[in-house]
Amino acid sequence: MRTSNPKSFAVQCLLLLVLALATSNLHAARVTDFKDLNANDEKSLVANIPQITMDNVGLATLDEAIRWLMARGTYENVFVERTSNGDYTITGKPLRLIKAIQFSGVRQVKESDLRAFLDFKVGERFDRKKAVLVAEKIKNFYGENGFYNAIVELNFEKTETKDVRLVFTMQEKDPCRIRSLHFETENKDLNALLQRKFKFQTNRILTTEGVRQMLLDLNSFLIANRYLAAEVIGPDPKYNLAKTWAYLKFEIREPQRWEFYFNGNAFFTPTDIYRALDLRSQERKNVDPASEGSERLRRAYLEKGFANARIETRVVTVVDTFLRRVYYEINEGPRVRIDGIQVEGRISRNFKYYQDFILNNSSELTSQGFYNRQAIENGFKNMEIELRNEGYLHARILSSRIEYNTDKDRATIFIVLEEGPQTQIRALDFLGNKFFSGFELAKVVSLEANTPLELKTFEASIDKLKNFYRNQGFVEMKLLNEGENIIQYNDKGTQARITFQIYEGPRVRVHSIVIDGNTMTKSQVILNEADIELGEILTPTKLDEAIARLNKMGLFSRVDVRTLEEGTSVSERTLVISVTDRKPGVFTFGGGITNERELTLRGFTGLSYNNLFGTARAISGRAEIRSNVAEINYPESEINLGYLEPFLFDTRTRGRVNLTRSEYVFDYKKELSKFTEITIKNRIDFSLERDLTPHLKLTHKAWSLESRKDFERYGRKLPEPNTAFDPNVQGSPNVLQVASMGPQLDLDYRDNPFLPTRGSFTRVATDYSNPNFGSSGGVEFAKIDGGHTFYTRLGSPRWVWANSLRGGFVKNLSQQEGSGVPTDWAFILGGIYTLRGFDITSPQERVPKDGNAGFALGQANQKLIKDKSDYFLVKSELRYPLYGEAFGGVVFYDGGRVHIDDYNFDRSYRDAVGLGIRFNTPVGPAAFDIAWKIRPEKDESPWRWHFYIGTF
């Protein structure tokens, strides 16, 4: 049946729609299932959003449930599905974590190098894109190392917990090697030279770093052989189809070799001229070495005060060769001295003030009275800056001229100086300050109204203001008008108004602390050492000290301390301490030779573990064996075991226990039937350490017990004091115990503890020994030993003047007959750390030496000092560069004196001079020194050599 009425048709459709909606509402939609949700999360969801279980749940409730579950941080995604009967299912996709990271097939490179590309770690959220990016980086790394055909596969393996195991599988294949090198140049001699020089490069793997180093070596070789204008183009590589070998082509342009000759030089030696020409410089700024060398030489003469020096240049090309000969005809002229500087114009002081300032602030040459135009102009600029810093803002030198005498060896400089008025501070204002009053801030900046404006003082005031605020916890403090209009002048520039527009920011306190990155070290260890408390005001000083203390522990390769809300107005902040753990185990071994007793061989091995169970506790062990192969041939040894407790009694006080057993030759006299006194020493030390400030350290020896046993190597009796040695009398070992305690203070301001170039180091140590806490009878003494070492840079950090002053005093406190201070606690000088040039192991070489005024060092267990003794030592050393960054040289002087009551030594003060070579390493220099005694005596060698590690 067909109807033609449109209205009737619309009504029918509307009725059908209403009927459908009514039918659908007969079933109330509800959540009937939770898929892949954690049981605890499901329970908490129902407890927090109970309407989720009700009939006819709304879309708003479902949306709220999704947000709540995502906020838990354990789901990658949460979504809602509708079933066929109209109910809902909430499905959670659990967050997948990285369970493990594995590498396989790694043979040609280090796995640690590949792991360095990982910007995620085990336990973090799995991110497929980041993992794929790492695989691409590893592929590029293989290419840079010559493995162009390497294949890197990345597999994502699911684990039982639905986490992901990342497996990087390498197929390294054959690397690309250098088959041959070709140097394209017109100079056949140079071509042959380069082929011989770089022949060793063939068959090497072609790497990016290798090519870079090859170019450096090639350019260095050309410069060293005087191909000064040569330009290297390339390399241009050609590969075989499999990319397993490559042919490298270099083009050498301008392959001329240059030779230099000079005439007319009197002041400069040939060495000076070659130094001025700087023929080994890698900075070839001019393609014409002849004119460049002429200009360098002229500048060198000007820098020495030869204002009228002239250099004539002539270049000769040797026929049919690539040789260029440069001839310099030098006319030095007289060296010009400055007669004086005449100052005219509007000035406020005597002209001599300006003259002295310019001469002393131009260059070292002008301070010696010699003329150099560029240096004098530099002095003019410094003079203007100084005057402006004093408030003469319009000060300037209007004109200058120089007048020579007839011989042109003396010059007078004339200048016209306009100082202008000195600017006064009219007013001092602070805007934006709320926490501190303007009166308080004025005292901080040290500026006052109605006083001269000195720009140096003003610049310092800005730093004072910033530091004051930041040290009060306002770490976000800023000067809003810094560098713009802090100072406003009147029209004439005679008065200034200073306005500090301050943004104080929040006063930052520590609300919470988060430790990040510590995979081994316990968080509590880091908190203890950082020593920052909750609720504490946070300052830059505290942050710097925390970083310094954490670095000093030696447990971390990286330390970063910052606030999470940095740059915001939040005052209660989260402090984030981020670290990267070092490998805690260290194994060392080695050997060497020393000139102790002419020639001694030594070997050692050591093992330490510096972070037991992540607690920063440490254990260490070291063993050393040595033997004097020149004469004695007796195996000497030393074994040391140590333990460190880093937080004693839950403080930052460190506790140490050290056990040492050593056996060594104390004395040897070849002339007395090879008399050899052996000492066996057992020692235990308990000590406490505390860093009082970043520079001051206190070490307290809580208790130390040292037991010595002395015997003669062949079982013969040791001589008593003042008795002769009888080789036929047998004896038994002698035993002596010394217990001691006392504090030690270290004050360290060195810029580097191993290779210092400036600063100072001071140490004072005291010891007290008494039978009441373990010493043998008659052993009661007090001892103090101290030293101060300071380092001064002479311009460059490579030129250092090091000086050390040391001294000490020891006194026997026992009234018992036969008492005294044992031999090992006496002051004896000689050897690498005290008096170089003297051998502390030799009776005829040490200071004081046996036989001087009846003195004899005697046995190790003897009580040598009956009353008191003192000493002083001075060491001075000039350190300078020799070659590159690693090699240096020294010249030095060592001198010292030892005084012992009851002995009147013939020459109590002994000294030596010498020179040496240093090879700098990160843990101190390897040193070789030769020292000559000043006025050696008949039974002494005039000189000695020393080889050792370290310095003073």
Disulfide bonds with the S-S distance in Angstrom:
none
